[in-house]
Amino acid sequence: MARIKDIGEFGLIERFRKLIKTDASVVEASGDDCAVLKLDKSNYQLFTCDMLIEDVDFTLKDDPYLIGRKAVAVSLSDIAACAGQARYCVISLGLPKDTPLKFADKLFKGMLDISRKYKVNLVGGDLSRSNKITIDVSMLGRVEKKHLALRSGALPNDIIFMTGELGGSISGKHLTFTPRLKEARFLARNFKINAMIDISDGLAQDLRHILDKSGVGAVIYADLIPLSKGTPGLSAALHSGEDFELLFTLPRREARKLLKRKLTGFSPIGEIMPKEYGFKLVDKKERLVNVAPQGFRHF
């Protein structure tokens, strides 16, 4: 008997995706950071959800305030990856009945504070008893049609950029990261973004999502990838998840415009290549090596 572990997370997603049928109101369905829905003449609606599970995404040793903050922040990061503005969310909570009230209060305060900071209306949700803490956030956002960024638009000769630094999740960044909404809106308003994704499963795996959706290849350079302080090595940046930085591609002329601004926090790390090139890394010894298809997977 075949089991989920035999096909893995993305195999299961693809198995389900083949069964999904949508109507004309859906612009982009499963397969990107957000579903994209028709809204009005100038805007699309963005719709995303994320689930956090005790002992998978956090432990009871973590600060409950930061757990609640993270639950909302991961969905904010999805909205940012599509260059949108977050607007509304609902939150469903599964809690063991012996959960201390102090823990529940701090958990909810973390959710409320980050929602208020990013002007997201928390408009409802659901509550249920469970054996382990489970938090599910569904979020609606909005993006101008001319600014929508997806995974599928990368073109050969694009320059690959990222925000921030990688590898920090190992030291707690996964609980304290800043959703890159401000950076995404700045990019969308001032540059032509061809493709974008947030780095939730590791640089190698998430860049591969762009390559697969866009039908292209890539080369990245080890010496150009910014690492967080304390990162044990390049492998952590390439394959560890939950950095939640933005990874995006720009045409060369747009990349030059961005570099001329001499802004901190935006780093060029590689180039989009034709599909037949594959996905390669120039390592610190200047060797050209294939990038392994590794990253965080639930199964």
N, C-alpha and C positions, 0 to 999 in steps of 0.2 A: 504494500500500500504506500503510495507516494505521500510525503509529508511536506509541510510548508518549508522546513529547513532544506529540503532537496532542491527547491527552485529559488529560494531566497526572497528577500524583501521586494526587489524590483521585478523578479519573475512573477510574484503574486500580484503586484500592482498591475503589471501588463495583462495578466490573466483576467483580472476584473475589468480593466479598461476596455478590453475587446467587447465586453457585454454592454457597455454604456452607450446609449443613444440620446442625443440632445436635439432640441429644436433650434430655430433660427435666431432665438434671442441670445444664444450662447456663442460668443466670439472665440473663446479659448477655454477648453474644459480641462480635464485631468492631464497633467504632464508639464505644468509650469508652476511657478511659486504661488500664483493665485489663479482662480477661475476668473475669466473676463466676460462680463455680461453687458448687453446693450443697456444704456441708461437714457441719454438724450442726444441731441444733435452734436454736442461738443465733447461729451464725457462718456467714459465707460465706468461701470461699477466693478470693483474688485471684491472677491469673496474667498476667504481662506479659513482654515482651521488647523489647530495643532493640539496634540494631546501629550501631557506629561505624566509619567508613571513612576511611582516610588520604586527605588532601587534600579531604575533604568536611566531616568533623567535627573534624579536627585536622590539624596538619602535623608533619613531623619536626623542625621548629624548636621545637615545644612541649616542655615538660618531660615525659618519659615517665611520671614519677610522677603528674602531674596528668592525663595521658591515661587512665591506669588508673583513677584516682579517678573521673573523669567517667563512664567506662563503666558503673560500678556506680551512680553518683549519679543518672543519668537514669532508671533503673528504680526507684530509691527515690522519685523525684519522682512517677512514675506511681502507686505505691502510696499516697503521700501524697494525691494528687488524689482517691482514693476513700476517704480518711479511714482507711486501714488501717495495719497493722503489718507490716513486712517480716520474713520468716522464713528463706527459703532461696534460694540462687541457684546456677546452673551457668553456666560461662563457656566459650565456644568462641573460640579464637584462630587467626587465619591470619597467619603470619609469613613474610617472605622468609628464605631459608636463610642469607643473609649478615648478618642482624640481629645487632648486637653483644650479647653476653651481658649486659653491663652495662645496656644499654637494656631488655632483656627482664626483668631482675631488678627494675629500678626500676618498670617498667610493672606487674608483678605485685604489688609492694609497695604501690603505690597502690590496687590492688583489695583487697588484704588489709586495709589499714588502715581504709578506709572501711567495709568489711564488718564488721570488729570494732567500730568506733565505734557502728554502728547495730544491733549484735547480730544480724547476718545470717550464717547458716551457709553458707559456700561449700562445696558438697558434690560438686563434680565439673565435668566439661566435656569439651572435645575440642580437639585441636591438629592443624593442617594447614599445609602449605606454600602460600603465596600470593604474588602479585606485589606486593601492597600490604598493609599491616597492616590487618586486619579483626578487630573485637572484637564478639562477640554475647553479650549477657547475658539469660538467662531467669530470672525471679524469681517466687517464690511468697510471698504474704502472706495476712493474715487480717483480717477486719473483722466486728464485731458487726452483725447484720442491722439493728438499730435505728440504726446510725451510718453505714451505707453512703451515700456521696455519688456521684452520677452526673452526666452532662451534661444529663440530660433533665428535670429537675424545676423549672426556673425558671418563675416565675409573674409576671404583670403586677403592678406595684407593689413587687416585690422591690427591694431596694437591692443594687447591685453593689459588691463590695469586692475588694481585692487585698492581698497581702502585699508587703512590701519596696518596691523601686524598679525601674524599667525602663530599658532602654537600656545596661546595663553590659556586655553580652556583647561589644560592640565593643572593650572594653579588657581582655578576658580573663576576665570573669565566667563565661563558658561552661565554663571549666576549674576554677573555684574556688567555684562556687555552693554554698549550703547547701540540701540537700533539706528541704522544709518539713514533715517528718513530725511534729515536735513541735507546730507550729502547727495542723496538720490535726487531730491528736488533741485538742488543746485546744478547737478549734471544735466538733468532733463531740460532745464530752462536755458542752459547756455551752450550745450553741445549736442551733437547727434550721436546718441547711443545706439549701437546696432544690436547688442545683446547684453543681458544682465541676469545675475542670479545671486542669492546670498550663500555664503560658505557655511553651510550647516553640517555637512558630512565629510569635510576635508577638501582641500584645494583640488587634488587630483580627481576625485569623484565628481565634484560639482562642475569643474571645467569640462569634464567628459560629458556631462549632461548638455552643456552648451554645444559641444562638438557634435554630439549625436543628433540633437534637434536641428542644428544648422547645416549638417552634412559637410563638415570641414575637419581639418586637422589643426595641430598647434605645436609650437615649441616654446618652452619656458626656460628661464635661466636661474639656476640655483643662487647665483650671486646677487640677483635682483630681488629675491623674495624676502621681504622684511619679517624678521622673527621677533616675537615677544621676548622680553627678558626672562631668562630661566628656561627657555624652550630647549629640550635635550638634544635637538638636532633637526635636520631638514625633514626627516621622515614624519615627525610630529606635525609639521606644518602641512605636509602633503596629504597625510592620511588620517589625522585626528579630526574629529568633528567639533561643532559648536563654537567656532570662532565668530560666526555671524557678521563677517565683513562682506562688503559688496565686491563682486568680481564682474568686470564689464569689458566690452570691446568697443573701440572707436576707430573710425577711418583715420588714416595717417594724418590728414590735414587737421582733423579735430584733436588728435593726440598732441600735435605740435602746439595748438592753441592752449590746451590744458597745461602742457609743460611750461609754456611761456609765462603762465600765471605764477609759477614758482610757489605753489601751495603745498603746505604740509598735509600728509595724510592720503595722498594719491600716488601710487607707485606703478610704473610700467614694469611688467614682469615677463613679457613674451610677445609672440606674434601668432596670428591665425594663419594657417597654411592650407593648401589644397587637401582634400580628404585623403588622397592616396599617401600623403606624407606620414599620416598617423599622429600619434601624440608622443612627443619626445621632450626630454630634459637635457640641457647642457649642464653637467654637474660641475662641482668646484674644481675638478681636474681637467675641465674643458672637454670631457668625453660626452658624446651624444648617446643617450640611453633611452630605451622605451620606458614610458611611465606605466607602472602596474595599475590595473583597475582595482585599487583598494580604497577603502574609506569606511566610515561607520555604517553598519547595516544592522537592522533589528533581527534578521534571521540569517 
